[in-house]
Amino acid sequence: MFLMEPVKFYLVVIIFYAAAFSANAEEVFTDAVPLEADKAFVIDHMVTGPNEVIVRWQISENYYLYKEKFIFSSSDFYINDVNFPPAAVKFDEFFGLNEVYHNVMETTLQISPKISGITMGILEVAYQGCWEGGVCYPLTRKSLQIREL
C-alpha cells in the first residue's frame, strides 16, 4: 500500500509537467506578431560567373519558404538551369506535404542574355512562405537588377 503513494505522486508530477509543456507549446505564438514578408524573407543576389547568378534568402526563425513556389523569369535573360538545394519535408496545414526551406536558401541559376553582348538586365523572382504561427504570405515578387553578367 505504501508503494502506491510514491507511484501516484510521480504520476501526478509527470502529468503536471506534460500538461504545462503542452500549454506552453500552444502559446509560443500567442503574443507574437508576424513579420512583414520583406523582413521574414530577405533576398539578395550576386553574379558569380559569366552566366551564373546566385540568389539567396535569409529566412527568419520560425518561417519557411516553399520549394515549389519559386518562379524565375526574365525578358532580358534565358534561364537555362535552376539548381535547388535539398529541402526539408513538412506537413503544412494549408498546403499538405511540401518541401520547404528554413534559415538560408541559396539557389544557383545559369542564365544567358537574350541579346548578344548585353551584360545587364532584370531577373524576376517570385516566392511564397509562411510563419509557423499560422500565417502564410501571398506570392511575393521581386525584380533583381543583374549587372556585369
Secondary structure as UniProt FT lines:
FT   TURN            2..3
FT   HELIX           4..26
FT   TURN            27..30
FT   HELIX           37..40
FT   STRAND          41..49
FT   TURN            50..51
FT   STRAND          52..59
FT   TURN            61..62
FT   STRAND          63..66
FT   HELIX           67..69
FT   STRAND          71..73
FT   STRAND          77..83
FT   STRAND          88..92
FT   TURN            93..95
FT   STRAND          96..101
FT   STRAND          104..113
FT   TURN            116..117
FT   STRAND          121..127
FT   STRAND          129..131
FT   TURN            132..134
FT   STRAND          135..136
FT   STRAND          140..146
//
